Amino acid sequence: MSDAAGLPRRVSGRPPASSGHRRGAQPNGMWGMALFLCSEVTVFGSLFGTYYYLDFRVRHWPPDGIAAPKVTLAAISTAIIMLTVPTMYAAVRSARRGGRHGALGWVLLSMLLQAAFLGLQVAIFRSDLMQFSPRGSAYGSIYFTLLAAHDAHVIIGLALDIGVLWNLWRHGVERYWLLGVRGLALYWYVIDVLAVIVLFVTLTPSL
């Protein structure tokens, strides 16, 4: 059975495109997620600009007494979250084919990788807090702000993961939750790209 736009109300093992004509425009939900992510990218752009503005205005960055960031653990954590690019892509492909269990499995795997990334980031955050304070210098302020902002978006993403997983388990790959998987994947694609940029920016003194 199809709705007025020619799209199936429930995916039942075949790609949605085989049940009707392809939709010419993206659904409103995807546009909503895209606009939200654009605003978040703008926020991070401001933080990146602030970081380098402060860097260029001082002679020593980080200030004397603060060691340059360690590369290894931060690079490993970023590599882990980048693995969610292919896993989320696989989740979308499974959902498009109506593969409920495949979509559930790929989203769950992505969530575990994202949680591992967050755990490592919290360890880095706590270790750095023992070395210097966000109130002690402009460097400390912008450094911890960048880390905290990115970690907050990962926490939001994990909450979205849980919501999508719960509803996929309860309702299957209905048209609405196919859109949910696609929107979730878009969210993580952008967060993954931001993770690479945050890594590069915060490790600039060590490069």
Secondary structure, 3 states (H helix, E strand, C coil): CECCCCCECECCCCCHHHHCCCCCCCCHHHHHHHHHHHHHHHHHHHHHHHHHHHHHHCCCCCCCCCCCCCHHHHHHHHHHHHCHHHHHHHHHHHHHCCCHHHHHHHHHHHHHHHHHHHHHHHHHHHHHHHHCCCCCCHHHHHHHHHHHHHHHHHHHHHHHHHHHHHHHHHHCCEHHHHHHHHHHHHHHHHHHHHHHHHHHHHCHHHC
